[in-house]
Amino acid sequence: MLSSLVGRPLAELDTPALVIDIDAMDRNIAHIAGTLRAAGVQWRPHAKGHNTPAIAHRQLAAGAIGVTCAKLGAAEVMAASGIRDILIANQIVGPIKSRRLGALLASSGADVAVAVDDPRALDDLDAAGREFGVKPRIVIEVETGMGRAGVAPGEPTVALAREIARRRHLRFAGVMAWEGHAVGVPNRDERIPTIEHAVGLLTETAAAVRDAGLPVEIVSCGGSGTYLTTAHLPGVTEVQAGGATLGDGFSRELDAPVEPALTLLTPVTSRPAPDRIIIDAGRKSIDPSLRPPIAPDLAGVTNMAFSAEHGTIWLDR
């Protein structure tokens, strides 16, 4: 069904429809891959923005070492498509998901790393490794200012690394963090020091773990809003920037030199007044929580609002 749509004119697509400009996307991929390669760090793009194996494979072809996933289910899909080097940048806790992880490693041959920030999660992960005859890679998520998950930098991370290393069916692989709080700093001159401080906490912690006698293979961080700075900071081994692949407005506002590659095609379904139009795409199609969408071919937009299945756009006329 989908293959029959390739090459068709946009006017023949039912709406709302997500449309990717492949040429623009490939230019974005080439830019990110080239930027990180020149900086001497690996690229492990986060797939949460597209969750599409076909796009992930284009990133791999450009030089990415693997992919980052937000959920175990996404990692299962990526592994089923033949991708082998996967980081789940989130905590896998409890026996159900731990056993799913063990089964994934055993059945696919994928080398999946998962994040932890609490020693209590290790029992189920270790048990799953024993049951399925595998040794999942474990990275410690370090809290560097984001105010979300993570272990405090320094000695608390070292202590957890020692605990992981004692487990027979787990492999300690390194540390990760996300300096996402920095993207909320609007002034670039203030944003860069915020990024540098956060990443510095991560790399200093990696050095402390090494000083404790444990090898640290992975020091992973960086997103689409920070990669232009993060990639050049000493001690970082890989960067997860992935959203900029599609050239979203948020990344572009944060100085990423990428171009829009993803469009939601939606027609005007009603024009109840000269200054108001209705479209057939609402919150189920568009997430306006971070940034409102941009209507590239519509002049005079003053405001937008979205219900479940419809959008209202106000015009200055």
C-alpha positions in Angstrom: 0.0 0.0 0.0 2.7 2.5 1.0 4.9 1.6 -1.9 2.1 2.6 -4.2 2.2 6.2 -2.9 5.9 6.7 -3.8 6.2 9.2 -6.7 2.6 10.2 -6.6 1.7 14.0 -6.7 1.0 15.5 -3.3 -2.5 16.4 -4.5 -3.3 12.6 -4.6 -2.5 12.0 -0.9 -5.2 11.7 1.6 -4.8 14.0 4.6 -3.4 14.7 7.1 -0.3 13.2 5.6 3.4 13.4 6.8 5.6 14.2 3.8 9.4 13.9 3.9 11.6 15.8 1.5 14.3 13.0 1.1 16.8 15.3 -0.6 16.6 17.8 2.3 16.7 15.1 4.9 19.8 13.5 3.3 21.5 16.9 3.3 20.8 17.3 7.0 22.1 13.8 7.7 25.3 14.6 5.7 25.7 17.8 7.7 25.4 16.2 11.1 27.5 13.2 10.2 30.2 15.5 8.7 30.2 17.9 11.7 30.7 15.1 14.2 33.2 13.3 12.1 35.3 16.5 11.9 35.0 16.9 15.7 36.3 13.3 16.2 33.3 11.9 17.9 30.9 9.1 17.0 27.3 9.7 16.0 24.5 7.6 17.6 21.4 9.5 16.5 18.3 9.4 18.6 15.5 7.8 16.7 12.6 9.2 18.8 11.8 11.9 16.3 11.1 9.5 13.5 11.1 5.9 14.9 11.6 4.7 11.3 14.2 2.1 10.5 14.5 3.3 6.9 15.7 6.7 8.1 18.0 5.1 10.7 19.6 3.0 8.0 20.3 6.2 6.0 22.0 7.6 9.0 24.0 4.5 9.4 25.0 4.7 5.8 26.3 8.2 6.4 28.5 7.0 9.3 26.4 6.6 12.4 27.6 3.8 14.6 24.1 2.8 15.8 20.9 4.4 17.1 19.6 5.7 20.3 16.0 4.8 21.4 13.8 6.1 24.1 11.9 2.8 24.7 12.5 -0.9 24.6 9.7 -1.3 22.0 11.6 1.1 19.7 14.8 -0.9 20.2 12.9 -4.1 19.3 11.8 -2.5 16.0 15.2 -1.3 15.2 16.8 -4.6 15.9 14.2 -6.4 13.7 15.4 -4.2 10.8 18.9 -5.4 11.2 20.4 -2.6 13.4 22.8 -4.1 15.9 24.3 -1.3 18.0 21.5 0.3 20.1 21.4 2.5 23.2 18.2 2.7 25.1 18.7 6.1 26.8 16.2 5.3 29.5 15.8 3.1 32.5 14.7 -0.5 32.0 13.2 -1.7 35.3 11.2 -4.7 36.5 11.2 -8.3 35.5 8.9 -8.0 32.5 10.9 -5.5 30.6 14.2 -7.0 31.7 13.2 -10.3 30.3 12.1 -8.6 27.1 15.6 -7.1 26.9 17.2 -10.5 27.5 15.0 -12.1 24.8 15.8 -9.3 22.4 19.6 -9.8 22.8 19.3 -13.6 22.5 17.0 -13.6 19.5 18.4 -10.8 17.4 22.1 -10.7 18.1 21.8 -7.0 18.7 24.2 -5.4 21.3 21.9 -3.3 23.3 23.0 -0.9 26.0 20.5 0.3 28.6 20.6 3.1 31.1 20.4 2.7 34.9 20.4 5.2 37.8 19.6 2.9 40.7 21.2 -0.3 41.9 17.8 -1.9 42.6 17.3 -2.2 38.8 20.3 -4.4 38.5 18.8 -7.6 40.0 16.2 -8.0 37.3 18.6 -7.1 34.5 21.2 -9.6 35.9 18.6 -12.3 36.3 17.4 -11.8 32.7 21.0 -12.0 31.4 21.5 -15.3 33.2 18.2 -16.7 32.0 18.8 -15.9 28.3 22.5 -16.4 28.3 23.4 -12.8 27.4 25.3 -9.9 29.0 23.5 -6.6 28.4 25.7 -3.5 28.3 24.9 -1.0 31.1 25.5 2.7 31.0 24.9 5.0 34.0 22.7 8.0 33.4 24.3 11.0 35.2 22.3 13.9 36.4 24.1 17.0 35.1 21.4 19.7 35.6 18.4 18.4 33.6 16.4 17.7 36.8 15.0 14.4 35.5 16.5 11.0 35.9 20.1 10.2 36.8 22.7 9.6 39.5 24.6 12.5 41.0 28.0 13.0 39.3 31.2 11.9 41.0 31.3 9.3 43.7 27.7 8.2 43.5 28.2 7.2 39.9 31.5 5.5 40.7 29.8 3.4 43.4 27.1 2.3 41.0 29.7 1.5 38.4 31.4 -0.8 40.9 28.1 -2.5 41.6 27.4 -3.1 37.9 30.9 -4.5 37.4 30.3 -7.1 40.2 27.3 -8.5 38.3 28.2 -11.7 36.3 25.6 -11.2 33.6 26.0 -7.5 33.0 28.7 -5.4 31.3 29.5 -1.9 32.5 30.0 0.2 29.4 30.1 3.8 30.4 28.0 6.9 31.2 25.5 9.1 29.5 23.6 12.3 30.1 21.4 14.8 28.4 22.2 18.5 28.8 18.7 19.4 27.7 18.2 22.1 30.3 20.7 24.2 28.3 18.4 24.5 25.3 16.1 26.5 27.5 18.7 29.3 27.7 17.7 31.7 24.9 20.9 33.7 24.8 23.6 31.8 22.9 26.4 33.4 24.9 24.9 32.1 28.1 23.8 28.8 26.6 27.2 27.6 25.6 28.7 27.9 29.1 25.7 26.0 30.4 26.4 23.2 27.9 30.1 23.2 28.8 29.3 22.9 32.5 26.9 20.1 32.2 29.1 18.1 29.8 32.0 18.8 32.1 30.2 17.1 35.0 29.7 14.0 32.8 33.3 13.8 31.5 34.8 14.5 34.9 32.6 11.6 36.3 33.8 9.3 33.5 37.4 10.2 34.5 36.6 9.3 38.2 35.2 6.0 37.1 38.4 5.3 35.2 40.5 6.3 38.1 38.6 3.7 40.1 39.9 1.0 37.8 36.9 0.6 35.5 37.0 1.0 31.8 34.6 3.6 30.3 33.9 2.9 26.7 30.9 5.2 26.2 30.5 8.8 27.2 27.3 9.7 25.4 25.4 13.0 25.4 24.4 15.8 23.1 21.2 16.5 21.3 20.1 18.6 18.3 20.1 21.7 20.3 23.6 21.3 21.7 25.7 19.2 19.3 27.5 22.1 17.7 29.1 22.7 21.1 29.0 19.3 22.7 30.8 17.5 19.9 33.9 19.6 20.5 34.2 19.1 24.3 37.0 16.8 25.4 36.0 13.4 26.8 32.8 12.9 24.8 32.9 9.8 22.7 29.5 10.0 21.0 26.7 12.4 20.4 23.0 11.5 20.2 21.7 14.4 18.1 18.9 13.0 15.9 15.9 15.4 15.7 17.8 17.8 13.4 17.7 15.1 10.8 14.2 16.3 9.9 15.2 20.0 10.3 12.6 20.9 12.9 12.1 24.5 13.9 13.3 24.0 17.4 16.7 22.8 16.2 17.0 25.6 13.7 16.2 28.2 16.4 19.2 26.8 18.3 21.6 27.5 15.4 21.6 24.1 13.8 22.3 24.8 10.1 19.7 22.3 8.8 16.7 22.8 6.6 13.0 21.7 7.0 12.5 18.2 5.7 9.2 17.2 7.2 5.8 18.6 6.4 2.3 17.8 7.4 0.1 18.1 4.4 -3.4 19.3 5.4 -6.0 21.2 3.5 -8.3 24.0 4.5 -11.7 22.4 5.3 -13.6 25.6 6.3 -13.3 29.4 5.9 -15.9 30.6 8.3 -14.5 34.2 8.3 -12.0 36.2 6.3 -9.5 36.1 9.3 -10.0 32.4 10.2 -9.5 29.1 8.5 -9.9 25.5 9.7 -7.7 22.6 8.8 -8.2 18.8 9.3 -5.1 18.4 11.6 -5.4 18.8 15.3 -3.4 17.7 18.4 -3.5 14.0 17.3 -1.5 15.1 14.2 0.5 18.1 15.5 2.1 18.5 18.9 2.2 22.2 19.5 3.5 22.0 23.1 7.2 22.8 22.3 6.7 25.1 19.3 3.7 26.0 17.1 4.0 24.7 13.6 5.0 26.9 10.7 2.7 27.3 7.8 5.3 27.9 5.0 2.8 28.8 2.2 0.4 30.9 4.2 1.0 34.6 4.8 -0.4 36.7 7.6 -0.8 34.1 10.3 -1.4 35.7 13.7 -2.3 32.7 15.9 -3.0 29.0 15.9 -5.0 26.7 18.2 -5.6 22.9 18.0 -8.4 20.7 19.2 -8.3 16.9 18.9 -8.8 16.6 15.1 -8.9 20.2 13.9 -6.7 23.3 13.8 -7.8 26.9 13.8 -5.5 29.5 12.1 -6.2 33.2 12.5 -5.0 35.6 9.8 -4.4 39.3 9.8 -7.2 40.0 7.3 
